[in-house]
Amino acid sequence: MTKPRTVLWQEMTDSEVALARDADSIVAVPVGAIEQHGPHLPVNTDIVLSTAVTKAAAELTSATVLVAPELSVGFSPHHLSRPGTLSLRLTTFQMIVGETAAAIVASGFPRVVFVNGHGGNSAPLRAAVGELVTDGLPAAAIDYFAPSEATWAPMLSGALNRVGHACEFETALFMHLRSHDNEAVTRITRAKKGLPPRTVQPWLIPGDEDDPITAAGAAWPPIFQADDSGYYGDPAAATIDLGERLFAVVAIGLAEFFAAFAATPLRLGISRDPEKPSISPAIRNKD
């Protein structure tokens, strides 16, 4: 197959989409959120990051990947106390994920992967793809930063060496993506300056650091209510240079996952006959 002029589904003609389908392209669907991101980042941060990394990874990978239009609004009820947040109900979000996967597979594409950029979507996506795969639809889900976390976590210098919310990691990535926009970078830099590190989960009352939820690995949503700072992590530690280095690492990590996901035969659907297992075959690039 001749290299396509774009990896973006929405910028292709229908005949170009058909060529990508006939080349057994997998389809990556960026998923994010429209929700408050503290005093320094815009409410579209999660979908901007997941979309940018997905596109970069699709251009880097050895697999053939088509990037579908993003699902911008996710499952964000724990942010609704603060202005700017939009949220779908859990069942609505999972229905949209399911209908999107079904439409892509019905169009003839062999596999779908939802690339997530919002923590609140992670568990709903896992549940959704669990049902989709057993129903016979080849759909996976992954957080865009997960494949490379062991590499990028040591690169952080702030008080939280993992993904939080509007944290050092997200702030640095967003600054990198807006590095061409001096006004945006200046605005973010001023807004994050002096923000104290926050390493206690937002579900705790301010001043209380006894957190049995985290200690036990229990489930409780990180509710950001109206009196909350709106972030979790150490955004003041973020820099454009760090964001550039992080972006390169996470894009490569996701690109490698795309290639491995495409090339691996996987069990699919439900088969009660041990002699006739249901398998989603590996996808080989067509020259």
C-alpha positions in Angstrom: 0.0 0.0 0.0 1.3 3.5 -0.9 1.9 5.6 2.2 -1.3 7.6 2.8 -1.1 11.4 2.8 -2.6 11.5 6.3 -3.4 9.1 9.1 -6.5 11.0 10.1 -9.8 9.4 9.2 -11.7 12.7 9.1 -9.3 14.2 6.5 -9.6 11.3 4.1 -12.0 10.8 1.2 -14.2 7.8 1.4 -12.0 6.1 -1.2 -8.9 6.7 0.9 -10.6 5.2 3.9 -11.5 2.2 1.8 -7.8 1.8 0.8 -6.8 1.9 4.5 -9.5 -0.7 5.2 -8.2 -2.9 2.4 -4.7 -2.7 3.8 -6.0 -4.1 7.1 -5.3 -0.9 9.0 -6.1 -1.0 12.7 -8.1 2.0 13.9 -7.1 4.1 16.9 -9.8 6.2 18.6 -8.5 9.0 20.9 -10.6 9.3 24.0 -10.4 12.1 26.5 -12.5 14.5 28.5 -13.7 18.1 28.7 -13.1 18.9 32.4 -11.5 21.4 34.7 -7.7 21.2 34.9 -6.9 23.6 37.7 -6.0 27.3 37.3 -3.4 26.7 34.6 -4.6 24.3 31.9 -7.6 24.4 29.6 -10.6 22.1 29.9 -9.7 20.2 26.7 -6.3 19.1 28.0 -7.0 15.3 28.1 -8.3 15.0 24.6 -5.6 17.3 23.2 -2.9 15.1 24.7 -4.4 11.7 23.7 -5.1 12.9 20.2 -1.6 14.3 19.6 0.1 11.3 21.0 -2.1 8.9 19.0 -1.4 10.7 15.8 2.3 10.8 16.4 2.4 7.1 17.3 0.4 6.2 14.2 2.9 8.0 12.0 5.9 6.3 13.8 4.7 2.7 14.0 5.5 -0.1 11.7 1.9 -1.1 11.7 -0.7 0.6 9.5 -2.9 2.7 11.7 -5.8 5.0 10.9 -6.7 7.6 13.6 -10.5 8.0 13.9 -12.2 11.2 15.1 -11.7 11.7 18.8 -14.3 11.1 21.5 -13.9 14.3 23.4 -16.4 14.1 26.2 -15.8 11.3 28.7 -16.9 10.0 32.1 -16.1 13.0 34.4 -18.8 13.3 37.1 -16.1 13.8 39.8 -15.2 17.1 38.2 -18.8 18.5 37.8 -18.5 20.8 40.9 -16.2 23.0 39.0 -16.9 25.2 35.9 -16.2 24.0 32.4 -16.7 20.3 33.0 -18.9 18.2 30.7 -19.6 14.6 31.5 -21.5 11.6 30.1 -23.3 9.1 32.2 -21.4 5.9 32.6 -23.9 3.9 30.5 -23.9 6.6 27.8 -20.2 6.7 27.6 -19.9 2.9 27.3 -22.7 2.9 24.7 -20.8 5.4 22.6 -17.6 3.4 22.8 -19.5 0.2 21.9 -21.4 1.8 18.9 -18.1 3.4 17.7 -16.3 0.1 17.8 -19.2 -1.7 16.1 -19.4 0.9 13.3 -15.6 0.7 12.6 -15.6 -3.1 12.5 -18.8 -3.2 10.4 -16.8 -1.0 7.9 -14.4 -3.8 7.5 -11.5 -2.8 9.8 -9.9 -5.7 11.6 -9.2 -4.2 15.0 -9.9 -1.1 17.1 -8.0 0.4 20.0 -9.3 3.2 22.1 -6.4 5.4 23.3 -7.4 7.1 26.5 -6.1 10.3 28.1 -8.4 10.6 31.1 -8.1 8.6 34.3 -11.9 8.5 34.9 -12.4 6.7 31.6 -9.9 3.9 32.3 -12.2 1.5 34.3 -15.3 2.2 32.1 -13.2 1.5 29.0 -11.9 -1.8 30.4 -15.4 -2.9 31.2 -16.7 -1.9 27.8 -14.0 -3.7 25.8 -14.5 -6.8 28.0 -18.0 -7.0 26.8 -17.1 -6.0 23.2 -14.4 -8.7 22.8 -16.6 -11.5 24.3 -19.4 -10.3 21.9 -16.9 -10.9 19.0 -15.8 -7.3 18.3 -12.0 -6.9 18.3 -11.6 -3.8 20.5 -8.9 -2.9 23.0 -8.2 0.1 25.2 -5.0 1.6 26.5 -4.0 4.8 28.4 -1.6 6.6 26.0 1.1 7.0 28.7 1.0 3.4 30.0 3.4 1.5 27.6 6.3 3.9 28.4 5.6 4.7 32.0 8.7 2.9 33.3 10.8 5.1 31.0 9.2 8.5 31.6 8.5 8.4 35.3 12.1 8.9 36.3 12.2 11.9 34.0 9.9 13.8 36.4 11.5 16.1 39.0 8.5 17.2 41.0 6.9 15.7 44.0 4.7 13.2 42.1 6.5 10.9 39.8 3.4 9.5 38.0 0.3 10.8 36.2 -2.0 12.9 38.5 -4.4 15.6 37.2 -3.1 18.8 35.7 0.2 17.6 37.1 3.8 18.0 36.1 3.4 15.3 33.4 0.2 16.7 31.8 1.4 20.3 32.1 4.7 19.7 30.5 3.2 17.8 27.6 0.6 20.5 27.0 3.3 23.3 27.1 5.3 21.4 24.6 2.3 21.1 22.3 1.6 24.8 22.6 5.3 25.8 22.4 4.6 27.7 19.1 2.0 29.8 20.9 3.9 32.3 23.1 0.8 33.7 24.6 -0.5 30.3 25.7 2.9 29.3 27.2 3.2 32.6 29.0 -0.3 32.2 30.4 0.3 28.6 31.6 3.7 29.5 33.1 2.3 32.4 35.1 -0.7 30.4 36.3 1.3 27.5 37.5 4.0 29.5 39.2 4.0 29.1 42.9 1.4 26.3 42.9 2.4 24.0 45.8 2.9 20.3 45.2 -0.1 18.3 46.0 0.5 14.6 46.7 -2.6 13.9 48.8 -5.6 12.6 46.8 -8.5 15.1 46.3 -11.0 12.7 47.9 -9.5 13.6 51.3 -10.6 16.6 53.4 -7.9 19.3 53.2 -5.5 18.9 56.1 -6.1 15.1 56.4 -3.4 12.9 55.1 -4.6 9.5 56.4 -5.7 7.8 53.2 -6.9 4.2 53.7 -8.3 4.2 50.1 -4.9 4.5 48.5 -3.3 2.2 51.0 -5.7 -0.6 50.4 -6.1 -0.1 46.6 -9.8 0.6 47.1 -12.1 2.4 44.7 -13.2 6.0 45.3 -13.4 8.7 42.7 -11.0 11.7 43.1 -13.8 14.3 43.6 -12.7 17.8 42.8 -15.3 19.9 44.6 -15.8 23.7 44.4 -13.4 24.4 47.3 -10.6 22.3 45.7 -7.5 23.5 44.0 -8.4 21.5 40.9 -5.1 19.7 40.4 -3.2 16.7 41.8 0.6 16.6 41.5 3.3 19.2 41.0 2.5 21.4 37.9 5.0 24.1 38.9 7.8 21.7 38.1 6.7 21.4 34.4 8.9 22.8 31.6 8.6 22.9 27.8 11.9 21.0 27.5 10.5 18.2 29.8 7.4 18.1 27.7 9.3 17.7 24.5 11.3 14.7 26.0 8.1 13.2 27.5 6.2 13.4 24.2 8.9 11.6 22.3 9.0 8.8 24.8 5.2 8.3 25.1 4.7 8.4 21.3 7.4 5.8 20.7 5.9 3.6 23.5 2.4 3.8 22.0 3.8 3.2 18.5 5.5 0.0 19.6 2.2 -1.1 21.3 0.3 -0.5 18.0 2.8 -2.7 16.1 2.6 -5.5 18.7 -1.2 -5.3 19.0 -1.6 -5.6 15.2 0.8 -8.6 14.9 -0.6 -10.7 17.8 -3.3 -13.3 17.2 -5.8 -12.9 19.9 -8.7 -14.9 21.3 -12.1 -13.4 20.4 -15.7 -14.0 21.3 -17.0 -17.1 23.1 -16.4 -20.6 21.9 -17.6 -23.6 24.0 -16.1 -26.1 21.5 -12.4 -26.7 22.5 -11.8 -27.9 18.9 -13.0 -24.6 17.4 -11.5 -21.7 19.3 -12.4 -18.2 18.1 -9.2 -16.4 17.1 -8.6 -12.9 15.8 -5.7 -13.5 13.4 -2.5 -11.4 13.4 -2.5 -8.5 10.9 0.4 -8.3 8.5 1.3 -5.2 6.6 0.5 -5.4 2.9 3.3 -4.0 0.7 
